[in-house]
């Protein structure tokens, strides 16, 4: 069975990003076209990085606190956290190799 991205919510966000592994969070919404394009890439990465990084998705329509705190205005926005700190941010649908290279940079 394919590894799935973790569903990130306002409630579990703080706990997740304070992991000892890098964390990639995809902020998305059901109605967002570019989000639908990048969604499968994020799911694929969840399998690729199992055990090495945490890959999660947050529905901005269901969770407003975290996106508001980070001032997210456009989606998809993908954020990479390390030790609870925001270390990288990608706005818009980008090719998988860009996401993987940014995540790889946080793995060592």
N, C-alpha and C positions, 0 to 999 in steps of 0.2 A: 504494500500500500504506500502511496506517495506521501511524503511528509508535507503537512499543510502549514501555512503561515498561521501564527497565533493570532487570535482575535484580541486586539488591544482595546481597552476601554478606559474611561476616565478613572475607574476604580482600580485597575491593575497596572496602570502606566508607570507610576513611580517605582513600584516593585520590579517591574520588568527592566526598566532602563538601568537600574542599579545592579544588574547582573555582572559577573566577572568576565562575561563574553561581550563582544561588540553587539549592538542591537540596531537593526534597521527597521524603521517604522514607515509604512506606506499610508499616508493620509489620503483617503479616497471617498467617493460617494457613488451610489448606484446610478445616478443620472449623468455622471461625468464620462464623456467619450474617451478622452485620453487615459482615464483611470482604467477603463475596460481594456485598453491596449496594454498597459503595463502590469495589470493584475496577474496574468498568467506567468509573466517573467518573475514577479515577486514570489509566486507559489513555487516556481521551479527552483529559485534560489533557496527556498526553505529546505528543499531536499538536498541541494548542493552543499549547503553549509550546516547541515544537521550536526550537532555536537561542537561546532566551531563558532557559530554566531546564532543570535536569535533574530528571526525574521517575523515581523508582525504587521498587521493591517488594522488601521483604525477608521471606522466609518464616521466621517465628520458630522453626518446628520444625526447619528445616534449618540455621539459624544461631543459636547461643545466646549467643555472646560479646557482640556489640553490644547486643542487647536487654537482657542482664543488666547491662552497663555503664551503660545509661541507666535501669535500674530499671523497665523496661516490665512492668506487671502485667496490663493489660487491652488487648485489641486489638479493632478496629483502633486503632493509635496512628499519627498522621501527624506527622512532625517536619520542620521547615523549617530548613535550615542556610544560613548565608551566611559565606563566607570561613572555613569550617571550624568555625564556632561555631553552636550551637543558638540560633535566634532565635524560634522559635514551635513550639507543640505543640498538637495537636488530638487528643482521645481520643474514640472512638466514630464512628459513621457520621453524617456531617453533609452537608447539601446542597452541591452543587458551588459555588454562589456564595460560600459561606463559605471554602472552600478557595482559590478563585481570588482572593478579596479579600486573604486572608492572604499568598498568594504574590505578588500584584501589589505589595503593600506593600514587598516585598524587592527588587523589580526596579530601583528607581532608585538 
